[in-house]
Each structure stands twice: as structure tokens, then as C-alpha cells.
Amino acid sequence: MNPEKDFAPLTPNIVRALNDKLYEKRKVAALEIENLSHLLSPLTEGIQSLIRPDEKVAPLSSLSRLVREFVAQNNTVQIKHVIQTLSQEFALSQHPHSRKGGLIGLAACSIALGKDSGLYLKELIEPVLTCFNDADSRLRYYACEALYNIVKVARGAVLPHFNVLFDGLSKLAADPDPNVKSGSELLDRLLKDIVTESNKFDLVGFIPLLRERIYSNNQYARQFIISWILVLESVPDINLLDYLPEILDGLFQILGDNGKEIRKMCEVVLGEFLKEIKKNPSSVKFAEMANILVIHCQTTDDLIQLTAMCWMREFVQLAGRVMLPYSSGILTAVLPCLAYDDRKKSILHAGERK
């Protein structure tokens, strides 16, 4: 980074602090910003033990005061300029220490903005999400930490940006570094809390992304997807049943995962959907899901086949004549099950009850 470059309104002290190679010097400043440390991530609760008496916290305190002064003046131009500088010159820099400083600076800026941070979320979030792809696992971890702080301050204001946050988190769910995964899980839980307590979640806008990601073959990504479906299904104001035809095939694919825990989670999700179908059959799109069940009734995976058979039985009982156009496919799927031996007795019984 060019030391002669003018980063105004950032002062030279702020610039030096953001570029410091020592993690402690960057982080201590962030923790001490104008008594706002209670907002910072639980990922850094233990960092106080690293603080040395000679550490200086003025640079980022100055950044915080600078931003708050601009807020008091309603000077949106300068606020955007600060965020742009932190983003372009630091968080997206070629130098790793500058990137780390930029992430801390963006989080500190968000805290200083407080409720007004919602007005600048796109500018605050995008550079942090870019750092999710960094080759350095430590920087990906710091990005999780920075985004946690930004989201915690903004709360419900982040919901219009939910898809990009979900997209980033879905990738980190499969991150090879355990610390990064741990950090992403904390951010994930915070985002789930925000969605659960809000009535402004854009389900229509989210479904295309969910439909795409549900076909991931990665074990951790699948677990991430299932956990979100469970959360959304539990929110009274969110009706996933209307969109079940778009994700049912993907759910049956996940049901065949090699991991017992994921299979169990998927069984729970499918069980919850089936309960809801039985309670509200008039709102169920039976015809749009019939062929999906026919296909999975013919699979070689016992759990998938049994589950699909049970669903098909309920569909026939609840939908009646609606299922007649699919009778040929149903018979094609069911008849082979009648020849099963004792090892597949449960599937055989499900087929006989059709």
C-alpha cells in the first residue's frame, strides 16, 4: 500500500492501525471502541487476555468517533467514502494485514453507525463476503467475525440481503478449517434468530436459491440446508408447504446421504411436512408431487423407498381422484414391492396398503 496516498477522511493513525501486522493491535482497538465491546462477537471474548498495557486504542476509536460525527451531521457522502476506502483500499487489498485491518474497520464502522448501519449494508457486507473466498483460513475466520458484528448491529435490516448471506454461509459450512466452520456456525445461529423473530422474510425470493443448493452433494452443505428448512418450517408466518414441490425431490436425494445424522435430520423434515399435509390437505399441490414420489418409490435405497411409499399412501388417501392420472406410475412403482422378502417387509406392507 502506498504510504503517501491520501485516505482522507481516515487519519494517518487510523491507516497505520488498520495495516498493523499484529492481530492484537488491530483487535484490541476494535474491542475498546467507545465502550461498544458488548456488541462484538463471542469469537473474541478471550482476546482480553492478550491485551498488553502498552497497546494503543486511539486509532480505531478515532475512526468510530469520525463516523459518528458524520452520522450526527447526516453526512452520507463522507460515510460512504469511509466505507468505500475501508473496502477498496483495505479489505480488498492485495496485502493480508491490510485485509484483516479492513475487516475490523468495517465492523467498527457498522457499530459506530448503529441503527443507521442498515442504510449502508450493501457496502459493508459485500467486501466481507468476498473475503469468505480468501485462501488464508485465518482471514476467512476474521471475515466471519466481522460479518457477525455487522449482522448483530443491523438485525432485521439484513433480511433484504439474506440470499447473499445464505450463499456465503452455505460455502463456509463445508470449509476444511474447523475454526472457520465454528465461526460460520455462530453467524449462522445469529441469522436464524433474526429470521425466526421477523415477519419480513422474503420466502419467494429465497426459494430459487434453496432449490439450487438442495442438490449439493457435500455432507456439510446438506446439513446446513436441512437445518435451515427445519428453522423455516417452524416459523408460523412462513408457509413452506406451498413450495414443497420445488424442494421435495432434493429432500429425497438428501435422505440417501451416507451420514446417519443427516439422514435422521432429513427424516424429521419430511415427517414435519407430512404432518402438515395431513392437517391441511386442501392447500397441498398433490399433482405436482406425484411423479416425484413415483420416481423415489422405485429407488434401490430402502429408506428412500419406504418413505416415498408412505407418502404415496397418504397422497392416495387424502387426494383421491386427483391421483388417478398417475395410477399407471403408482402401480409400476408398487407392484415390484409385493415380491419383497422379509428383509424388506416394511416396504412390502407399505405397498400392500396402497
Secondary structure, 3 states (H helix, E strand, C coil): CCCCCCCCCCCHHHHHHHHCCCHHHHHHHHHCHHHCHHHCCHHHHHHHHHCCCCCCCHHHHHHHHHHHHHHHCCCHHHHHHHHHHHHHHHHCCCCHHHHHHHHHHHHHHHHHHHHHHHHHHHHHHHHHHHHCCCCCHHHHHHHHHHHHHHHHHHHHHHHHHHHHHHHHHHHHCCCCCHHHHHHHHHHHHHHHHHHHHCCCCCHHHHHHHHHHHCCCCCHHHHHHHHHHHHHHHHCCCCCHHHHHHHHHHHHHHHHCCCCHHHHHHHHHHHHHHHHHHHHCHHHCCHHHHHHHHHHHHCCCCHHHHHHHHHHHHHHHHHHHHHHHHHHHHHHHHHHHHHHCCHHHHHHHHHHHCC
